[in-house]
Structures are given as structure tokens and as C-alpha cells.
């Protein structure tokens, strides 16, 4: 049985998710959590850049 790299538990199936530019195989619960954290990080970075008037590429 495969082991999730996030929670270290044995699961039936793993899902490949990109976290901070790296592909990681996680269980479904950990994959959903990682996606949500990534979305929040992108949105907060966008807000901060908007407040600072950043006009660069990203």
C-alpha cells in the first residue's frame, strides 16, 4: 500500500499535486489541503503586491 508524504499514513491511492513548484504524491485529504493553501498564498501575495504598487511579472 502506498504511503502519503503529508500525513505518513497508508492509503489506497495517491494524487500528484504541485506544491511550491514540486510534484508531491499525497492522499486526497492532504492534496485538497495543499491546493487550498496554495490558493490562499497566491491571493495574499497578489493583494500585498497591489497595495505596494508592484507592476512586475509573476
VMD Tcl script that builds the backbone (N, CA, C; Angstrom):
set m [mol new atoms 174]
animate dup $m
set s [atomselect $m all]
$s set {name element resname resid chain x y z} {
  {N N UNK 1 A 0.841 -1.179 0.000}
  {CA C UNK 1 A 0.000 0.000 0.000}
  {C C UNK 1 A 0.889 1.246 0.000}
  {N N UNK 2 A 0.528 2.245 -0.808}
  {CA C UNK 2 A 1.316 3.483 -0.850}
  {C C UNK 2 A 1.141 4.312 0.416}
  {N N UNK 3 A 2.159 5.100 0.721}
  {CA C UNK 3 A 2.141 5.939 1.916}
  {C C UNK 3 A 2.116 7.407 1.506}
  {N N UNK 4 A 1.237 8.172 2.125}
  {CA C UNK 4 A 1.119 9.603 1.857}
  {C C UNK 4 A 2.326 10.324 2.457}
  {N N UNK 5 A 2.897 11.255 1.716}
  {CA C UNK 5 A 4.044 12.010 2.214}
  {C C UNK 5 A 3.633 13.125 3.167}
  {N N UNK 6 A 2.376 13.477 3.203}
  {CA C UNK 6 A 1.899 14.540 4.074}
  {C C UNK 6 A 1.582 14.038 5.470}
  {N N UNK 7 A 0.747 13.002 5.552}
  {CA C UNK 7 A 0.294 12.504 6.857}
  {C C UNK 7 A 0.965 11.194 7.254}
  {N N UNK 8 A 1.766 10.621 6.366}
  {CA C UNK 8 A 2.525 9.389 6.619}
  {C C UNK 8 A 1.645 8.173 6.893}
  {N N UNK 9 A 0.420 8.182 6.380}
  {CA C UNK 9 A -0.478 7.045 6.563}
  {C C UNK 9 A -0.600 6.262 5.263}
  {N N UNK 10 A -0.894 4.985 5.378}
  {CA C UNK 10 A -1.093 4.152 4.196}
  {C C UNK 10 A -2.483 4.417 3.630}
  {N N UNK 11 A -2.543 4.597 2.302}
  {CA C UNK 11 A -3.805 4.898 1.634}
  {C C UNK 11 A -3.965 4.000 0.416}
  {N N UNK 12 A -5.173 3.984 -0.134}
  {CA C UNK 12 A -5.442 3.164 -1.315}
  {C C UNK 12 A -4.844 3.775 -2.578}
  {N N UNK 13 A -4.955 5.111 -2.714}
  {CA C UNK 13 A -4.465 5.777 -3.925}
  {C C UNK 13 A -3.851 7.120 -3.563}
  {N N UNK 14 A -2.849 7.520 -4.342}
  {CA C UNK 14 A -2.193 8.808 -4.150}
  {C C UNK 14 A -2.525 9.724 -5.327}
  {N N UNK 15 A -2.503 11.023 -5.071}
  {CA C UNK 15 A -2.772 12.034 -6.090}
  {C C UNK 15 A -1.523 12.899 -6.216}
  {N N UNK 16 A -1.069 13.157 -7.443}
  {CA C UNK 16 A 0.091 14.011 -7.670}
  {C C UNK 16 A -0.356 15.469 -7.662}
  {N N UNK 17 A 0.265 16.273 -6.786}
  {CA C UNK 17 A -0.080 17.683 -6.636}
  {C C UNK 17 A 1.205 18.499 -6.696}
  {N N UNK 18 A 1.155 19.675 -7.312}
  {CA C UNK 18 A 2.308 20.564 -7.351}
  {C C UNK 18 A 2.242 21.492 -6.151}
  {N N UNK 19 A 3.269 21.410 -5.283}
  {CA C UNK 19 A 3.353 22.234 -4.085}
  {C C UNK 19 A 4.672 22.988 -4.145}
  {N N UNK 20 A 4.582 24.322 -4.210}
  {CA C UNK 20 A 5.763 25.177 -4.271}
  {C C UNK 20 A 6.698 24.779 -5.407}
  {N N UNK 21 A 6.120 24.440 -6.547}
  {CA C UNK 21 A 6.901 24.100 -7.720}
  {C C UNK 21 A 7.395 22.665 -7.796}
  {N N UNK 22 A 7.056 21.834 -6.812}
  {CA C UNK 22 A 7.493 20.439 -6.792}
  {C C UNK 22 A 6.266 19.532 -6.825}
  {N N UNK 23 A 6.364 18.442 -7.575}
  {CA C UNK 23 A 5.270 17.465 -7.606}
  {C C UNK 23 A 5.421 16.529 -6.414}
  {N N UNK 24 A 4.345 16.382 -5.657}
  {CA C UNK 24 A 4.328 15.541 -4.472}
  {C C UNK 24 A 3.110 14.631 -4.557}
  {N N UNK 25 A 3.277 13.371 -4.170}
  {CA C UNK 25 A 2.154 12.439 -4.154}
  {C C UNK 25 A 1.574 12.405 -2.751}
  {N N UNK 26 A 0.300 12.822 -2.662}
  {CA C UNK 26 A -0.393 12.919 -1.386}
  {C C UNK 26 A -1.723 12.190 -1.461}
  {N N UNK 27 A -2.293 11.894 -0.276}
  {CA C UNK 27 A -3.643 11.333 -0.246}
  {C C UNK 27 A -4.633 12.438 -0.622}
  {N N UNK 28 A -5.865 12.081 -0.841}
  {CA C UNK 28 A -6.870 13.043 -1.291}
  {C C UNK 28 A -7.058 14.190 -0.295}
  {N N UNK 29 A -7.106 13.897 1.007}
  {CA C UNK 29 A -7.294 14.939 2.022}
  {C C UNK 29 A -6.124 15.913 2.039}
  {N N UNK 30 A -4.906 15.394 2.045}
  {CA C UNK 30 A -3.716 16.248 2.069}
  {C C UNK 30 A -3.604 17.049 0.766}
  {N N UNK 31 A -3.997 16.460 -0.361}
  {CA C UNK 31 A -3.947 17.145 -1.647}
  {C C UNK 31 A -4.910 18.338 -1.654}
  {N N UNK 32 A -6.116 18.148 -1.127}
  {CA C UNK 32 A -7.078 19.246 -1.051}
  {C C UNK 32 A -6.540 20.362 -0.162}
  {N N UNK 33 A -5.975 20.006 0.965}
  {CA C UNK 33 A -5.408 20.982 1.892}
  {C C UNK 33 A -4.271 21.760 1.224}
  {N N UNK 34 A -3.398 21.071 0.495}
  {CA C UNK 34 A -2.273 21.713 -0.179}
  {C C UNK 34 A -2.761 22.669 -1.266}
  {N N UNK 35 A -3.800 22.282 -2.003}
  {CA C UNK 35 A -4.362 23.165 -3.036}
  {C C UNK 35 A -4.924 24.435 -2.417}
  {N N UNK 36 A -5.662 24.283 -1.314}
  {CA C UNK 36 A -6.250 25.445 -0.643}
  {C C UNK 36 A -5.167 26.379 -0.122}
  {N N UNK 37 A -4.117 25.829 0.482}
  {CA C UNK 37 A -3.028 26.653 0.996}
  {C C UNK 37 A -2.328 27.400 -0.132}
  {N N UNK 38 A -2.165 26.750 -1.277}
  {CA C UNK 38 A -1.545 27.394 -2.431}
  {C C UNK 38 A -2.382 28.545 -2.962}
  {N N UNK 39 A -3.700 28.348 -3.020}
  {CA C UNK 39 A -4.594 29.397 -3.498}
  {C C UNK 39 A -4.567 30.599 -2.562}
  {N N UNK 40 A -4.602 30.353 -1.257}
  {CA C UNK 40 A -4.571 31.440 -0.277}
  {C C UNK 40 A -3.257 32.206 -0.381}
  {N N UNK 41 A -2.150 31.495 -0.537}
  {CA C UNK 41 A -0.840 32.150 -0.651}
  {C C UNK 41 A -0.781 33.029 -1.900}
  {N N UNK 42 A -1.294 32.533 -3.032}
  {CA C UNK 42 A -1.280 33.335 -4.266}
  {C C UNK 42 A -2.145 34.578 -4.122}
  {N N UNK 43 A -3.334 34.422 -3.536}
  {CA C UNK 43 A -4.232 35.567 -3.376}
  {C C UNK 43 A -3.642 36.613 -2.439}
  {N N UNK 44 A -3.054 36.179 -1.339}
  {CA C UNK 44 A -2.492 37.133 -0.394}
  {C C UNK 44 A -1.282 37.845 -0.996}
  {N N UNK 45 A -0.477 37.132 -1.778}
  {CA C UNK 45 A 0.660 37.765 -2.435}
  {C C UNK 45 A 0.176 38.821 -3.424}
  {N N UNK 46 A -0.891 38.524 -4.140}
  {CA C UNK 46 A -1.450 39.467 -5.098}
  {C C UNK 46 A -1.947 40.728 -4.405}
  {N N UNK 47 A -2.608 40.573 -3.273}
  {CA C UNK 47 A -3.125 41.719 -2.527}
  {C C UNK 47 A -1.975 42.586 -2.034}
  {N N UNK 48 A -0.947 41.976 -1.475}
  {CA C UNK 48 A 0.204 42.721 -0.967}
  {C C UNK 48 A 0.894 43.463 -2.103}
  {N N UNK 49 A 1.079 42.808 -3.248}
  {CA C UNK 49 A 1.716 43.466 -4.384}
  {C C UNK 49 A 0.869 44.630 -4.884}
  {N N UNK 50 A -0.435 44.475 -4.857}
  {CA C UNK 50 A -1.324 45.559 -5.268}
  {C C UNK 50 A -1.224 46.756 -4.336}
  {N N UNK 51 A -1.123 46.499 -3.043}
  {CA C UNK 51 A -1.001 47.584 -2.071}
  {C C UNK 51 A 0.313 48.331 -2.240}
  {N N UNK 52 A 1.360 47.610 -2.625}
  {CA C UNK 52 A 2.675 48.221 -2.764}
  {C C UNK 52 A 2.885 48.814 -4.158}
  {N N UNK 53 A 1.943 48.612 -5.069}
  {CA C UNK 53 A 2.059 49.157 -6.408}
  {C C UNK 53 A 3.040 48.386 -7.287}
  {N N UNK 54 A 3.243 47.113 -7.001}
  {CA C UNK 54 A 4.169 46.288 -7.771}
  {C C UNK 54 A 3.614 46.038 -9.162}
  {N N UNK 55 A 4.407 46.336 -10.187}
  {CA C UNK 55 A 3.939 46.170 -11.555}
  {C C UNK 55 A 4.792 45.179 -12.317}
  {N N UNK 56 A 5.565 44.350 -11.627}
  {CA C UNK 56 A 6.444 43.388 -12.262}
  {C C UNK 56 A 5.711 42.145 -12.735}
  {N N UNK 57 A 6.469 41.162 -13.122}
  {CA C UNK 57 A 5.913 39.909 -13.629}
  {C C UNK 57 A 5.770 38.912 -12.497}
  {N N UNK 58 A 4.731 38.096 -12.615}
  {CA C UNK 58 A 4.550 36.986 -11.677}
  {C C UNK 58 A 3.450 36.126 -12.142}
}
mol reanalyze $m
mol bondsrecalc $m
mol representation Tube
mol addrep $m
